[in-house]
Amino acid sequence: MTASKEIPIPYVRANQTGIVLFIVLGIILQQPAWIIVLWLIQVAGLSLGARGNLFIRLTAPLLAQKAKQSAGEAVELQRFNNSIAVGLLTIAVLCFWIGPASIAGYIFAGMVALAAFIAICGFCVGCFLYFQYKQNFRRR
């Protein structure tokens, strides 16, 4: 991984795929533990950067060559997106803590999975929100 201010897109996609996979498994199996583990993975990534993200660490050897040749996503933007995901996953985990079969927990987790899936398809909801935030912040 480069020391630049960008994360190679294959690594970003690996994280997004991991998010979708863990949440879908959690929902289908009705096992919040998958979502709680995902929360831990995303908190580590938010705290330690891309190198702290388990999905990126596991796929980096497989994607290293492709990552060298790909464009990157801005670290600042990815931290913003990850912050939103961690916030929604934190609410989901709290919902599961309050009631293990809490439908609200699955709804909040599902929002994260939907955003990650849409990002894999090419439209980044978090990027859109970030742009709106920056536009409004600059006006003040």
N, CA, C and O atoms as CSV, one atom per row, in Angstrom:
chain,resi,resn,atom,element,x,y,z
A,1,MET,N,N,0.849,-1.183,0.000
A,1,MET,CA,C,0.000,0.000,0.000
A,1,MET,C,C,0.891,1.243,0.000
A,1,MET,O,O,1.916,1.281,0.681
A,2,THR,N,N,0.503,2.223,-0.745
A,2,THR,CA,C,1.313,3.433,-0.860
A,2,THR,C,C,1.112,4.324,0.359
A,2,THR,O,O,0.123,4.207,1.083
A,3,ALA,N,N,2.074,5.218,0.566
A,3,ALA,CA,C,2.003,6.144,1.686
A,3,ALA,C,C,1.319,7.439,1.275
A,3,ALA,O,O,1.309,8.407,2.036
A,4,SER,N,N,0.748,7.462,0.073
A,4,SER,CA,C,0.104,8.675,-0.420
A,4,SER,C,C,-1.214,8.921,0.301
A,4,SER,O,O,-1.596,8.184,1.210
A,5,LYS,N,N,-1.890,9.966,-0.127
A,5,LYS,CA,C,-3.167,10.345,0.476
A,5,LYS,C,C,-4.340,9.657,-0.216
A,5,LYS,O,O,-5.469,10.144,-0.167
A,6,GLU,N,N,-4.068,8.527,-0.858
A,6,GLU,CA,C,-5.127,7.780,-1.532
A,6,GLU,C,C,-5.038,6.301,-1.180
A,6,GLU,O,O,-3.964,5.766,-0.904
A,7,ILE,N,N,-6.198,5.664,-1.199
A,7,ILE,CA,C,-6.287,4.222,-0.997
A,7,ILE,C,C,-6.659,3.620,-2.348
A,7,ILE,O,O,-7.647,4.034,-2.954
A,8,PRO,N,N,-5.886,2.652,-2.826
A,8,PRO,CA,C,-6.207,2.052,-4.130
A,8,PRO,C,C,-7.643,1.507,-4.158
A,8,PRO,O,O,-8.107,0.895,-3.196
A,9,ILE,N,N,-8.320,1.740,-5.259
A,9,ILE,CA,C,-9.725,1.347,-5.394
A,9,ILE,C,C,-9.951,-0.149,-5.132
A,9,ILE,O,O,-10.960,-0.489,-4.514
A,10,PRO,N,N,-9.074,-1.057,-5.566
A,10,PRO,CA,C,-9.331,-2.465,-5.241
A,10,PRO,C,C,-9.438,-2.731,-3.734
A,10,PRO,O,O,-10.209,-3.593,-3.311
A,11,TYR,N,N,-8.675,-2.001,-2.933
A,11,TYR,CA,C,-8.761,-2.168,-1.477
A,11,TYR,C,C,-10.074,-1.604,-0.944
A,11,TYR,O,O,-10.691,-2.177,-0.047
A,12,VAL,N,N,-10.489,-0.481,-1.506
A,12,VAL,CA,C,-11.768,0.111,-1.108
A,12,VAL,C,C,-12.898,-0.864,-1.435
A,12,VAL,O,O,-13.797,-1.070,-0.619
A,13,ARG,N,N,-12.855,-1.464,-2.626
A,13,ARG,CA,C,-13.894,-2.424,-3.036
A,13,ARG,C,C,-13.872,-3.675,-2.157
A,13,ARG,O,O,-14.922,-4.243,-1.857
A,14,ALA,N,N,-12.684,-4.098,-1.750
A,14,ALA,CA,C,-12.587,-5.261,-0.855
A,14,ALA,C,C,-13.291,-4.968,0.466
A,14,ALA,O,O,-14.000,-5.824,0.994
A,15,ASN,N,N,-13.101,-3.778,0.997
A,15,ASN,CA,C,-13.772,-3.398,2.232
A,15,ASN,C,C,-15.281,-3.345,2.026
A,15,ASN,O,O,-16.038,-3.860,2.849
A,16,GLN,N,N,-15.717,-2.735,0.949
A,16,GLN,CA,C,-17.152,-2.633,0.671
A,16,GLN,C,C,-17.779,-4.013,0.500
A,16,GLN,O,O,-18.890,-4.254,0.972
A,17,THR,N,N,-17.078,-4.912,-0.167
A,17,THR,CA,C,-17.572,-6.274,-0.358
A,17,THR,C,C,-17.668,-6.996,0.984
A,17,THR,O,O,-18.644,-7.698,1.248
A,18,GLY,N,N,-16.656,-6.821,1.828
A,18,GLY,CA,C,-16.686,-7.414,3.166
A,18,GLY,C,C,-17.856,-6.905,3.980
A,18,GLY,O,O,-18.506,-7.675,4.687
A,19,ILE,N,N,-18.131,-5.616,3.887
A,19,ILE,CA,C,-19.267,-5.020,4.603
A,19,ILE,C,C,-20.567,-5.683,4.156
A,19,ILE,O,O,-21.359,-6.131,4.986
A,20,VAL,N,N,-20.782,-5.744,2.851
A,20,VAL,CA,C,-22.019,-6.338,2.323
A,20,VAL,C,C,-22.123,-7.799,2.762
A,20,VAL,O,O,-23.175,-8.234,3.231
A,21,LEU,N,N,-21.039,-8.551,2.611
A,21,LEU,CA,C,-21.048,-9.966,2.946
A,21,LEU,C,C,-21.397,-10.204,4.415
A,21,LEU,O,O,-22.262,-11.026,4.717
A,22,PHE,N,N,-20.740,-9.500,5.322
A,22,PHE,CA,C,-20.975,-9.713,6.746
A,22,PHE,C,C,-22.401,-9.328,7.153
A,22,PHE,O,O,-23.027,-10.020,7.955
A,23,ILE,N,N,-22.903,-8.240,6.607
A,23,ILE,CA,C,-24.260,-7.819,6.968
A,23,ILE,C,C,-25.294,-8.771,6.381
A,23,ILE,O,O,-26.258,-9.131,7.058
A,24,VAL,N,N,-25.108,-9.178,5.144
A,24,VAL,CA,C,-26.053,-10.131,4.540
A,24,VAL,C,C,-26.043,-11.444,5.322
A,24,VAL,O,O,-27.102,-12.011,5.589
A,25,LEU,N,N,-24.865,-11.927,5.687
A,25,LEU,CA,C,-24.798,-13.147,6.500
A,25,LEU,C,C,-25.496,-12.954,7.845
A,25,LEU,O,O,-26.235,-13.830,8.294
A,26,GLY,N,N,-25.262,-11.813,8.484
A,26,GLY,CA,C,-25.910,-11.528,9.766
A,26,GLY,C,C,-27.421,-11.522,9.656
A,26,GLY,O,O,-28.117,-12.053,10.521
A,27,ILE,N,N,-27.927,-10.919,8.589
A,27,ILE,CA,C,-29.374,-10.838,8.401
A,27,ILE,C,C,-29.962,-12.207,8.041
A,27,ILE,O,O,-30.946,-12.638,8.641
A,28,ILE,N,N,-29.361,-12.883,7.067
A,28,ILE,CA,C,-29.897,-14.183,6.638
A,28,ILE,C,C,-29.852,-15.204,7.769
A,28,ILE,O,O,-30.814,-15.941,7.990
A,29,LEU,N,N,-28.738,-15.243,8.478
A,29,LEU,CA,C,-28.588,-16.214,9.560
A,29,LEU,C,C,-29.225,-15.759,10.872
A,29,LEU,O,O,-29.273,-16.507,11.849
A,30,GLN,N,N,-29.719,-14.503,10.874
A,30,GLN,CA,C,-30.278,-13.911,12.089
A,30,GLN,C,C,-29.278,-13.991,13.250
A,30,GLN,O,O,-29.624,-14.328,14.382
A,31,GLN,N,N,-28.024,-13.666,12.917
A,31,GLN,CA,C,-26.929,-13.700,13.878
A,31,GLN,C,C,-26.262,-12.328,13.953
A,31,GLN,O,O,-25.406,-12.010,13.128
A,32,PRO,N,N,-26.648,-11.520,14.931
A,32,PRO,CA,C,-26.031,-10.194,15.066
A,32,PRO,C,C,-24.521,-10.245,15.268
A,32,PRO,O,O,-23.839,-9.239,15.074
A,33,ALA,N,N,-23.990,-11.399,15.654
A,33,ALA,CA,C,-22.547,-11.511,15.870
A,33,ALA,C,C,-21.763,-11.127,14.618
A,33,ALA,O,O,-20.690,-10.535,14.736
A,34,TRP,N,N,-22.264,-11.446,13.416
A,34,TRP,CA,C,-21.606,-11.064,12.181
A,34,TRP,C,C,-21.502,-9.544,12.076
A,34,TRP,O,O,-20.486,-9.013,11.628
A,35,ILE,N,N,-22.542,-8.862,12.484
A,35,ILE,CA,C,-22.567,-7.399,12.407
A,35,ILE,C,C,-21.678,-6.790,13.489
A,35,ILE,O,O,-21.045,-5.756,13.273
A,36,ILE,N,N,-21.634,-7.432,14.643
A,36,ILE,CA,C,-20.760,-6.955,15.722
A,36,ILE,C,C,-19.294,-7.111,15.319
A,36,ILE,O,O,-18.488,-6.214,15.567
A,37,VAL,N,N,-18.940,-8.239,14.702
A,37,VAL,CA,C,-17.568,-8.436,14.219
A,37,VAL,C,C,-17.246,-7.405,13.138
A,37,VAL,O,O,-16.150,-6.845,13.121
A,38,LEU,N,N,-18.186,-7.156,12.250
A,38,LEU,CA,C,-18.002,-6.124,11.220
A,38,LEU,C,C,-17.747,-4.769,11.870
A,38,LEU,O,O,-16.869,-4.024,11.435
A,39,TRP,N,N,-18.510,-4.452,12.903
A,39,TRP,CA,C,-18.319,-3.183,13.625
A,39,TRP,C,C,-16.877,-3.097,14.144
A,39,TRP,O,O,-16.227,-2.059,14.012
A,40,LEU,N,N,-16.386,-4.184,14.729
A,40,LEU,CA,C,-15.009,-4.198,15.246
A,40,LEU,C,C,-13.993,-3.979,14.121
A,40,LEU,O,O,-13.023,-3.240,14.293
A,41,ILE,N,N,-14.216,-4.618,12.976
A,41,ILE,CA,C,-13.319,-4.467,11.827
A,41,ILE,C,C,-13.313,-3.016,11.352
A,41,ILE,O,O,-12.255,-2.459,11.059
A,42,GLN,N,N,-14.485,-2.410,11.276
A,42,GLN,CA,C,-14.582,-1.031,10.783
A,42,GLN,C,C,-14.029,-0.029,11.793
A,42,GLN,O,O,-13.428,0.970,11.396
A,43,VAL,N,N,-14.217,-0.271,13.077
A,43,VAL,CA,C,-13.635,0.607,14.103
A,43,VAL,C,C,-12.107,0.552,14.021
A,43,VAL,O,O,-11.438,1.580,14.118
A,44,ALA,N,N,-11.562,-0.654,13.842
A,44,ALA,CA,C,-10.105,-0.786,13.707
A,44,ALA,C,C,-9.623,-0.021,12.480
A,44,ALA,O,O,-8.597,0.656,12.540
A,45,GLY,N,N,-10.348,-0.119,11.373
A,45,GLY,CA,C,-9.973,0.616,10.163
A,45,GLY,C,C,-10.051,2.110,10.345
A,45,GLY,O,O,-9.204,2.851,9.846
A,46,LEU,N,N,-11.072,2.557,11.063
A,46,LEU,CA,C,-11.220,3.991,11.315
A,46,LEU,C,C,-10.102,4.486,12.229
A,46,LEU,O,O,-9.572,5.579,12.029
A,47,SER,N,N,-9.746,3.692,13.219
A,47,SER,CA,C,-8.718,4.086,14.188
A,47,SER,C,C,-7.307,4.008,13.615
A,47,SER,O,O,-6.480,4.886,13.862
A,48,LEU,N,N,-7.033,2.947,12.846
A,48,LEU,CA,C,-5.668,2.674,12.392
A,48,LEU,C,C,-5.442,2.954,10.913
A,48,LEU,O,O,-4.320,2.821,10.425
A,49,GLY,N,N,-6.481,3.336,10.201
A,49,GLY,CA,C,-6.358,3.569,8.768
A,49,GLY,C,C,-6.553,2.279,7.989
A,49,GLY,O,O,-6.925,1.250,8.551
A,50,ALA,N,N,-6.299,2.346,6.704
A,50,ALA,CA,C,-6.530,1.196,5.817
A,50,ALA,C,C,-5.753,-0.034,6.273
A,50,ALA,O,O,-6.238,-1.157,6.129
A,51,ARG,N,N,-4.573,0.158,6.812
A,51,ARG,CA,C,-3.762,-0.980,7.258
A,51,ARG,C,C,-4.391,-1.697,8.452
A,51,ARG,O,O,-4.056,-2.850,8.724
A,52,GLY,N,N,-5.279,-1.041,9.154
A,52,GLY,CA,C,-5.953,-1.657,10.295
A,52,GLY,C,C,-7.226,-2.381,9.921
A,52,GLY,O,O,-7.850,-3.020,10.768
A,53,ASN,N,N,-7.621,-2.287,8.651
A,53,ASN,CA,C,-8.857,-2.915,8.196
A,53,ASN,C,C,-8.570,-4.363,7.803
A,53,ASN,O,O,-7.760,-4.617,6.912
A,54,LEU,N,N,-9.228,-5.303,8.461
A,54,LEU,CA,C,-8.993,-6.724,8.233
A,54,LEU,C,C,-9.288,-7.140,6.793
A,54,LEU,O,O,-8.556,-7.954,6.229
A,55,PHE,N,N,-10.337,-6.602,6.196
A,55,PHE,CA,C,-10.667,-6.958,4.816
A,55,PHE,C,C,-9.539,-6.562,3.864
A,55,PHE,O,O,-9.193,-7.311,2.951
A,56,ILE,N,N,-8.981,-5.397,4.084
A,56,ILE,CA,C,-7.880,-4.932,3.231
A,56,ILE,C,C,-6.634,-5.759,3.485
A,56,ILE,O,O,-5.942,-6.139,2.540
A,57,ARG,N,N,-6.341,-6.043,4.735
A,57,ARG,CA,C,-5.152,-6.842,5.063
A,57,ARG,C,C,-5.230,-8.239,4.462
A,57,ARG,O,O,-4.229,-8.770,3.980
A,58,LEU,N,N,-6.430,-8.840,4.492
A,58,LEU,CA,C,-6.576,-10.196,3.967
A,58,LEU,C,C,-6.504,-10.248,2.440
A,58,LEU,O,O,-6.000,-11.218,1.873
A,59,THR,N,N,-6.999,-9.226,1.787
A,59,THR,CA,C,-7.029,-9.239,0.324
A,59,THR,C,C,-5.824,-8.545,-0.315
A,59,THR,O,O,-5.602,-8.689,-1.517
A,60,ALA,N,N,-5.053,-7.803,0.458
A,60,ALA,CA,C,-3.911,-7.053,-0.101
A,60,ALA,C,C,-2.942,-7.935,-0.894
A,60,ALA,O,O,-2.528,-7.533,-1.982
A,61,PRO,N,N,-2.564,-9.117,-0.399
A,61,PRO,CA,C,-1.652,-9.935,-1.205
A,61,PRO,C,C,-2.249,-10.338,-2.556
A,61,PRO,O,O,-1.527,-10.445,-3.548
A,62,LEU,N,N,-3.544,-10.559,-2.594
A,62,LEU,CA,C,-4.201,-10.953,-3.837
A,62,LEU,C,C,-4.401,-9.775,-4.786
A,62,LEU,O,O,-4.434,-9.947,-6.004
A,63,LEU,N,N,-4.535,-8.577,-4.218
A,63,LEU,CA,C,-4.853,-7.400,-5.015
A,63,LEU,C,C,-3.669,-6.455,-5.235
A,63,LEU,O,O,-3.818,-5.413,-5.874
A,64,ALA,N,N,-2.508,-6.811,-4.714
A,64,ALA,CA,C,-1.357,-5.895,-4.741
A,64,ALA,C,C,-1.014,-5.429,-6.150
A,64,ALA,O,O,-0.808,-4.236,-6.373
A,65,GLN,N,N,-0.951,-6.347,-7.094
A,65,GLN,CA,C,-0.579,-5.967,-8.467
A,65,GLN,C,C,-1.653,-5.066,-9.078
A,65,GLN,O,O,-1.342,-4.056,-9.709
A,66,LYS,N,N,-2.887,-5.432,-8.889
A,66,LYS,CA,C,-3.996,-4.635,-9.419
A,66,LYS,C,C,-4.025,-3.250,-8.752
A,66,LYS,O,O,-4.297,-2.247,-9.412
A,67,ALA,N,N,-3.746,-3.202,-7.455
A,67,ALA,CA,C,-3.767,-1.940,-6.713
A,67,ALA,C,C,-2.690,-0.977,-7.220
A,67,ALA,O,O,-2.902,0.235,-7.256
A,68,LYS,N,N,-1.537,-1.521,-7.611
A,68,LYS,CA,C,-0.452,-0.673,-8.122
A,68,LYS,C,C,-0.847,0.042,-9.404
A,68,LYS,O,O,-0.369,1.140,-9.689
A,69,GLN,N,N,-1.723,-0.590,-10.173
A,69,GLN,CA,C,-2.101,-0.048,-11.479
A,69,GLN,C,C,-3.412,0.727,-11.442
A,69,GLN,O,O,-3.843,1.254,-12.467
A,70,SER,N,N,-4.044,0.803,-10.295
A,70,SER,CA,C,-5.374,1.422,-10.238
A,70,SER,C,C,-5.314,2.849,-9.699
A,70,SER,O,O,-4.321,3.292,-9.122
A,71,ALA,N,N,-6.400,3.524,-9.913
A,71,ALA,CA,C,-6.571,4.856,-9.318
A,71,ALA,C,C,-6.839,4.673,-7.826
A,71,ALA,O,O,-7.004,3.554,-7.341
A,72,GLY,N,N,-6.878,5.771,-7.128
A,72,GLY,CA,C,-7.126,5.708,-5.694
A,72,GLY,C,C,-8.287,6.575,-5.281
A,72,GLY,O,O,-8.765,7.425,-6.033
A,73,GLU,N,N,-8.726,6.336,-4.067
A,73,GLU,CA,C,-9.783,7.148,-3.445
A,73,GLU,C,C,-9.120,7.951,-2.329
A,73,GLU,O,O,-8.241,7.442,-1.634
A,74,ALA,N,N,-9.531,9.180,-2.162
A,74,ALA,CA,C,-8.938,10.061,-1.150
A,74,ALA,C,C,-9.137,9.490,0.250
A,74,ALA,O,O,-10.230,9.050,0.606
A,75,VAL,N,N,-8.067,9.504,1.036
A,75,VAL,CA,C,-8.124,9.000,2.409
A,75,VAL,C,C,-9.156,9.784,3.209
A,75,VAL,O,O,-9.929,9.198,3.968
A,76,GLU,N,N,-9.175,11.103,3.047
A,76,GLU,CA,C,-10.126,11.943,3.792
A,76,GLU,C,C,-11.567,11.533,3.495
A,76,GLU,O,O,-12.394,11.458,4.404
A,77,LEU,N,N,-11.860,11.276,2.256
A,77,LEU,CA,C,-13.202,10.861,1.851
A,77,LEU,C,C,-13.542,9.477,2.406
A,77,LEU,O,O,-14.663,9.239,2.856
A,78,GLN,N,N,-12.572,8.574,2.369
A,78,GLN,CA,C,-12.816,7.230,2.895
A,78,GLN,C,C,-13.016,7.251,4.410
A,78,GLN,O,O,-13.818,6.482,4.940
A,79,ARG,N,N,-12.295,8.124,5.104
A,79,ARG,CA,C,-12.496,8.259,6.561
A,79,ARG,C,C,-13.892,8.794,6.854
A,79,ARG,O,O,-14.535,8.359,7.809
A,80,PHE,N,N,-14.360,9.725,6.046
A,80,PHE,CA,C,-15.711,10.263,6.203
A,80,PHE,C,C,-16.730,9.144,6.014
A,80,PHE,O,O,-17.630,8.977,6.838
A,81,ASN,N,N,-16.593,8.374,4.929
A,81,ASN,CA,C,-17.506,7.267,4.653
A,81,ASN,C,C,-17.456,6.231,5.768
A,81,ASN,O,O,-18.490,5.729,6.209
A,82,ASN,N,N,-16.242,5.915,6.221
A,82,ASN,CA,C,-16.085,4.927,7.289
A,82,ASN,C,C,-16.695,5.418,8.591
A,82,ASN,O,O,-17.242,4.627,9.359
A,83,SER,N,N,-16.605,6.718,8.844
A,83,SER,CA,C,-17.211,7.298,10.058
A,83,SER,C,C,-18.726,7.131,10.045
A,83,SER,O,O,-19.332,6.812,11.068
A,84,ILE,N,N,-19.327,7.346,8.891
A,84,ILE,CA,C,-20.777,7.155,8.774
A,84,ILE,C,C,-21.122,5.691,9.011
A,84,ILE,O,O,-22.053,5.381,9.755
A,85,ALA,N,N,-20.374,4.790,8.380
A,85,ALA,CA,C,-20.628,3.357,8.551
A,85,ALA,C,C,-20.473,2.944,10.009
A,85,ALA,O,O,-21.315,2.219,10.539
A,86,VAL,N,N,-19.415,3.394,10.658
A,86,VAL,CA,C,-19.197,3.042,12.068
A,86,VAL,C,C,-20.315,3.614,12.937
A,86,VAL,O,O,-20.769,2.955,13.872
A,87,GLY,N,N,-20.758,4.827,12.640
A,87,GLY,CA,C,-21.862,5.413,13.406
A,87,GLY,C,C,-23.134,4.600,13.286
A,87,GLY,O,O,-23.786,4.309,14.289
A,88,LEU,N,N,-23.495,4.229,12.061
A,88,LEU,CA,C,-24.710,3.428,11.862
A,88,LEU,C,C,-24.558,2.031,12.444
A,88,LEU,O,O,-25.508,1.493,13.013
A,89,LEU,N,N,-23.382,1.438,12.312
A,89,LEU,CA,C,-23.151,0.117,12.895
A,89,LEU,C,C,-23.152,0.176,14.425
A,89,LEU,O,O,-23.574,-0.777,15.079
A,90,THR,N,N,-22.691,1.274,14.989
A,90,THR,CA,C,-22.745,1.441,16.449
A,90,THR,C,C,-24.197,1.460,16.921
A,90,THR,O,O,-24.536,0.834,17.925
A,91,ILE,N,N,-25.044,2.174,16.200
A,91,ILE,CA,C,-26.472,2.186,16.540
A,91,ILE,C,C,-27.045,0.783,16.411
A,91,ILE,O,O,-27.829,0.355,17.257
A,92,ALA,N,N,-26.658,0.056,15.351
A,92,ALA,CA,C,-27.133,-1.317,15.172
A,92,ALA,C,C,-26.707,-2.198,16.345
A,92,ALA,O,O,-27.516,-2.948,16.892
A,93,VAL,N,N,-25.444,-2.104,16.725
A,93,VAL,CA,C,-24.933,-2.917,17.836
A,93,VAL,C,C,-25.666,-2.573,19.129
A,93,VAL,O,O,-26.001,-3.471,19.901
A,94,LEU,N,N,-25.918,-1.301,19.375
A,94,LEU,CA,C,-26.670,-0.894,20.564
A,94,LEU,C,C,-28.092,-1.455,20.529
A,94,LEU,O,O,-28.621,-1.868,21.560
A,95,CYS,N,N,-28.708,-1.470,19.353
A,95,CYS,CA,C,-30.049,-2.058,19.215
A,95,CYS,C,C,-30.022,-3.544,19.540
A,95,CYS,O,O,-30.936,-4.051,20.190
A,96,PHE,N,N,-28.979,-4.253,19.093
A,96,PHE,CA,C,-28.869,-5.678,19.402
A,96,PHE,C,C,-28.628,-5.895,20.887
A,96,PHE,O,O,-29.100,-6.877,21.459
A,97,TRP,N,N,-27.902,-4.989,21.505
A,97,TRP,CA,C,-27.628,-5.096,22.936
A,97,TRP,C,C,-28.911,-4.911,23.735
A,97,TRP,O,O,-29.134,-5.590,24.737
A,98,ILE,N,N,-29.749,-3.987,23.280
A,98,ILE,CA,C,-31.034,-3.743,23.951
A,98,ILE,C,C,-31.965,-4.933,23.768
A,98,ILE,O,O,-32.649,-5.336,24.709
A,99,GLY,N,N,-31.995,-5.491,22.581
A,99,GLY,CA,C,-32.837,-6.644,22.294
A,99,GLY,C,C,-32.207,-7.457,21.187
A,99,GLY,O,O,-32.117,-6.977,20.058
A,100,PRO,N,N,-31.764,-8.688,21.471
A,100,PRO,CA,C,-31.001,-9.489,20.511
A,100,PRO,C,C,-31.668,-9.660,19.146
A,100,PRO,O,O,-30.962,-9.789,18.146
A,101,ALA,N,N,-32.971,-9.666,19.070
A,101,ALA,CA,C,-33.635,-9.848,17.779
A,101,ALA,C,C,-34.184,-8.520,17.269
A,101,ALA,O,O,-35.162,-8.490,16.522
A,102,SER,N,N,-33.560,-7.444,17.669
A,102,SER,CA,C,-34.042,-6.115,17.331
A,102,SER,C,C,-34.036,-5.869,15.827
A,102,SER,O,O,-32.993,-5.911,15.174
A,103,ILE,N,N,-35.216,-5.615,15.301
A,103,ILE,CA,C,-35.350,-5.311,13.869
A,103,ILE,C,C,-34.646,-3.997,13.537
A,103,ILE,O,O,-34.138,-3.827,12.428
A,104,ALA,N,N,-34.615,-3.078,14.486
A,104,ALA,CA,C,-33.948,-1.788,14.258
A,104,ALA,C,C,-32.457,-1.985,13.990
A,104,ALA,O,O,-31.885,-1.291,13.150
A,105,GLY,N,N,-31.832,-2.910,14.683
A,105,GLY,CA,C,-30.419,-3.189,14.462
A,105,GLY,C,C,-30.160,-3.648,13.040
A,105,GLY,O,O,-29.198,-3.224,12.399
A,106,TYR,N,N,-31.032,-4.521,12.557
A,106,TYR,CA,C,-30.881,-5.001,11.179
A,106,TYR,C,C,-31.166,-3.892,10.169
A,106,TYR,O,O,-30.572,-3.869,9.091
A,107,ILE,N,N,-32.061,-2.987,10.504
A,107,ILE,CA,C,-32.354,-1.866,9.595
A,107,ILE,C,C,-31.140,-0.943,9.479
A,107,ILE,O,O,-30.754,-0.559,8.375
A,108,PHE,N,N,-30.540,-0.589,10.617
A,108,PHE,CA,C,-29.356,0.278,10.568
A,108,PHE,C,C,-28.193,-0.413,9.852
A,108,PHE,O,O,-27.498,0.214,9.053
A,109,ALA,N,N,-27.984,-1.688,10.132
A,109,ALA,CA,C,-26.938,-2.433,9.443
A,109,ALA,C,C,-27.255,-2.535,7.950
A,109,ALA,O,O,-26.367,-2.426,7.105
A,110,GLY,N,N,-28.526,-2.744,7.645
A,110,GLY,CA,C,-28.944,-2.830,6.250
A,110,GLY,C,C,-28.679,-1.542,5.489
A,110,GLY,O,O,-28.365,-1.579,4.300
A,111,MET,N,N,-28.802,-0.411,6.158
A,111,MET,CA,C,-28.496,0.871,5.522
A,111,MET,C,C,-27.024,0.923,5.104
A,111,MET,O,O,-26.687,1.424,4.031
A,112,VAL,N,N,-26.160,0.397,5.967
A,112,VAL,CA,C,-24.723,0.368,5.656
A,112,VAL,C,C,-24.469,-0.574,4.476
A,112,VAL,O,O,-23.717,-0.242,3.559
A,113,ALA,N,N,-25.099,-1.749,4.506
A,113,ALA,CA,C,-24.918,-2.715,3.415
A,113,ALA,C,C,-25.420,-2.130,2.095
A,113,ALA,O,O,-24.774,-2.288,1.059
A,114,LEU,N,N,-26.557,-1.464,2.131
A,114,LEU,CA,C,-27.111,-0.874,0.916
A,114,LEU,C,C,-26.175,0.195,0.361
A,114,LEU,O,O,-25.928,0.237,-0.844
A,115,ALA,N,N,-25.656,1.054,1.226
A,115,ALA,CA,C,-24.728,2.102,0.778
A,115,ALA,C,C,-23.452,1.479,0.194
A,115,ALA,O,O,-22.945,1.949,-0.824
A,116,ALA,N,N,-22.935,0.422,0.837
A,116,ALA,CA,C,-21.729,-0.238,0.331
A,116,ALA,C,C,-22.004,-0.905,-1.014
A,116,ALA,O,O,-21.176,-0.841,-1.922
A,117,PHE,N,N,-23.161,-1.541,-1.142
A,117,PHE,CA,C,-23.511,-2.188,-2.407
A,117,PHE,C,C,-23.662,-1.159,-3.526
A,117,PHE,O,O,-23.189,-1.376,-4.642
A,118,ILE,N,N,-24.314,-0.052,-3.227
A,118,ILE,CA,C,-24.470,1.015,-4.226
A,118,ILE,C,C,-23.095,1.571,-4.626
A,118,ILE,O,O,-22.867,1.890,-5.792
A,119,ALA,N,N,-22.182,1.684,-3.649
A,119,ALA,CA,C,-20.827,2.163,-3.949
A,119,ALA,C,C,-20.095,1.180,-4.862
A,119,ALA,O,O,-19.381,1.596,-5.775
A,120,ILE,N,N,-20.267,-0.115,-4.622
A,120,ILE,CA,C,-19.654,-1.123,-5.490
A,120,ILE,C,C,-20.183,-0.959,-6.916
A,120,ILE,O,O,-19.448,-1.139,-7.888
A,121,CYS,N,N,-21.464,-0.616,-7.025
A,121,CYS,CA,C,-22.091,-0.433,-8.344
A,121,CYS,C,C,-21.694,0.881,-9.014
A,121,CYS,O,O,-21.950,1.070,-10.203
A,122,GLY,N,N,-21.069,1.795,-8.258
A,122,GLY,CA,C,-20.547,2.995,-8.897
A,122,GLY,C,C,-21.014,4.337,-8.350
A,122,GLY,O,O,-20.491,5.371,-8.765
A,123,PHE,N,N,-21.971,4.358,-7.440
A,123,PHE,CA,C,-22.401,5.641,-6.869
A,123,PHE,C,C,-22.136,5.618,-5.371
A,123,PHE,O,O,-22.634,4.746,-4.659
A,124,CYS,N,N,-21.365,6.561,-4.903
A,124,CYS,CA,C,-20.989,6.616,-3.491
A,124,CYS,C,C,-21.904,7.597,-2.759
A,124,CYS,O,O,-21.810,8.810,-2.947
A,125,VAL,N,N,-22.782,7.059,-1.928
A,125,VAL,CA,C,-23.701,7.889,-1.152
A,125,VAL,C,C,-22.914,8.769,-0.186
A,125,VAL,O,O,-23.209,9.956,-0.043
A,126,GLY,N,N,-21.918,8.191,0.473
A,126,GLY,CA,C,-21.097,8.953,1.400
A,126,GLY,C,C,-20.352,10.090,0.714
A,126,GLY,O,O,-20.187,11.169,1.283
A,127,CYS,N,N,-19.901,9.840,-0.517
A,127,CYS,CA,C,-19.204,10.878,-1.292
A,127,CYS,C,C,-20.148,12.037,-1.595
A,127,CYS,O,O,-19.766,13.205,-1.518
A,128,PHE,N,N,-21.379,11.694,-1.938
A,128,PHE,CA,C,-22.398,12.708,-2.189
A,128,PHE,C,C,-22.640,13.541,-0.928
A,128,PHE,O,O,-22.700,14.769,-0.992
A,129,LEU,N,N,-22.777,12.870,0.211
A,129,LEU,CA,C,-22.987,13.583,1.483
A,129,LEU,C,C,-21.775,14.449,1.830
A,129,LEU,O,O,-21.924,15.570,2.318
A,130,TYR,N,N,-20.580,13.923,1.574
A,130,TYR,CA,C,-19.352,14.665,1.847
A,130,TYR,C,C,-19.297,15.941,1.012
A,130,TYR,O,O,-18.951,17.009,1.517
A,131,PHE,N,N,-19.643,15.821,-0.269
A,131,PHE,CA,C,-19.665,16.978,-1.155
A,131,PHE,C,C,-20.655,18.029,-0.636
A,131,PHE,O,O,-20.344,19.220,-0.603
A,132,GLN,N,N,-21.837,17.582,-0.236
A,132,GLN,CA,C,-22.843,18.515,0.295
A,132,GLN,C,C,-22.332,19.188,1.566
A,132,GLN,O,O,-22.508,20.392,1.749
A,133,TYR,N,N,-21.709,18.420,2.432
A,133,TYR,CA,C,-21.143,18.947,3.677
A,133,TYR,C,C,-20.084,20.009,3.367
A,133,TYR,O,O,-20.097,21.090,3.955
A,134,LYS,N,N,-19.181,19.702,2.456
A,134,LYS,CA,C,-18.119,20.651,2.104
A,134,LYS,C,C,-18.686,21.921,1.475
A,134,LYS,O,O,-18.217,23.022,1.763
A,135,GLN,N,N,-19.690,21.770,0.620
A,135,GLN,CA,C,-20.319,22.934,-0.010
A,135,GLN,C,C,-20.952,23.837,1.045
A,135,GLN,O,O,-20.767,25.053,1.013
A,136,ASN,N,N,-21.688,23.256,1.967
A,136,ASN,CA,C,-22.358,24.052,3.012
A,136,ASN,C,C,-21.358,24.614,4.003
A,136,ASN,O,O,-21.555,25.719,4.508
A,137,PHE,N,N,-20.294,23.887,4.294
A,137,PHE,CA,C,-19.268,24.339,5.232
A,137,PHE,C,C,-18.544,25.558,4.665
A,137,PHE,O,O,-18.238,26.498,5.400
A,138,ARG,N,N,-18.272,25.544,3.377
A,138,ARG,CA,C,-17.557,26.660,2.732
A,138,ARG,C,C,-18.407,27.925,2.696
A,138,ARG,O,O,-17.874,29.033,2.748
A,139,ARG,N,N,-19.716,27.765,2.609
A,139,ARG,CA,C,-20.604,28.945,2.573
A,139,ARG,C,C,-20.596,29.706,3.888
A,139,ARG,O,O,-20.826,30.915,3.907
A,140,ARG,N,N,-20.339,29.024,4.963
A,140,ARG,CA,C,-20.349,29.679,6.292
A,140,ARG,C,C,-19.060,30.319,6.489
A,140,ARG,O,O,-18.829,30.934,7.530
